Amino acid sequence: MSIGLKNYSLKNERENRINFDYSAGMPVDPVIVDEMIPYMTTKYGNPSSLHSFGQEARVALVDAQRRVAKLIGSTDPEREIYFTSSATESNNLALRGVALRNKKRGNHVIISAIEHVSIRNAAKYLQLRGFKITILPVGEDGIVDVNFLKDAIEPGTILASIMHANNEIGTIQPIEEISSVTQNEGILLHVDATSSTGKIPIDVARSGIDLLTIPSNDLSGPKGVGGIFIKDGTPIEPIIFGGGQQRGLRSASEDVAAIVGMGKAAEIAERRMGSDGKRLTRMRDKIMDSVSETVEGVSVYGHREHRLPNNAMIGIFGVEGEQAIMELDKNGISASTGSACASKNLDLSHVLEAIGVNEVERYGTILFSLSRWNREKEVDRLLAVLPRIIGELREISPIWKFRDRLEEFYAG
Ligand code: PLP
């Protein structure tokens, strides 16, 4: 039985406001909600139960594993795809689960300087428990230099965790080059693909990836669920203990409705990736090109081509990012200053620091994260108001006023 979504449409959301802050949260596609509802109402069995109620839920779970596996190139869904509560949990499982399980082999873990806080803080946790953590630098374009990775590997290195694409600057890492190093050196590779899954192709088998963090909401699936690919045979231990669900690696009764939603989101993303990617790239480039060509003192952060199709991050010298966000909001447009996790407290981005953006410039960033719900006319509306907003904010900006004399001021 399917329950129709009579009162639910994304049309109104689009007509009333323009959202360029989809990295903070995506709407759940009504088609996906429709597929989830029976698993909260009539098909509410527990996949661990032997009776047919339970087995109905088990079939749905296995189907979701199959859909997620297909999106990322896993050939053994039932042994390699696990569901968690979030990308944060998947990242924690990857780092802590691999490090603790392999500590007899070595105690050295490598992460990149632009990883999400869920990786950075899991690494800090390990450091407090005696692990050695190396943070790999990135270039100005946000890309890891594989020679630095080679140099960082030591006899006790067990794991490298390098994200596929960065959530702030959009830069995509050369994962196959990276995995050729990790495979040669016999160390495990974890890739956080939260920002990239379903936006650009990834093939875990071809790319030599041992563990891959997979999102749900970033795919337009529900929040409160996430996934992880773990290559069969990878030495890892659980970080949550309980009834031994999911092959003992992730105890807790599975949220089948959410998992079904994530599976459907993966299926839709796989089908739409190519055409959405082309449309998003056009809109992304229009934002970056137009603002940097028409407004002076604007920088585009991240690699110009090796970047996510839906990510445009710009730096506007002499303008405070938060003020620009509030002015855009008054004009009915949502954007952010950077990572959703850090943008409410005024912490400056470690990602921008890693690519060499100075502290003054780091105050003036705007991140436009697009989704397939965006339309070209929304980009036009943004471009019609943004230069005026920047101009008005610069009129009251001391940094802009004294921009030619800043070095003199710094020198004291
Ligand atoms: N990894 C990356 C690259 C992210 O951008 C995020 C969230 O934005 C996460 C992990 C954590 O995702 P969640 O907050 O859904 O657990």
Residues whose N, C-alpha, C, O or C-beta is under 5 A from the ligand:
A	BS01	PLP	S23 S86 A87 T88 H116 S118 A165 N167 D192 T194 S195
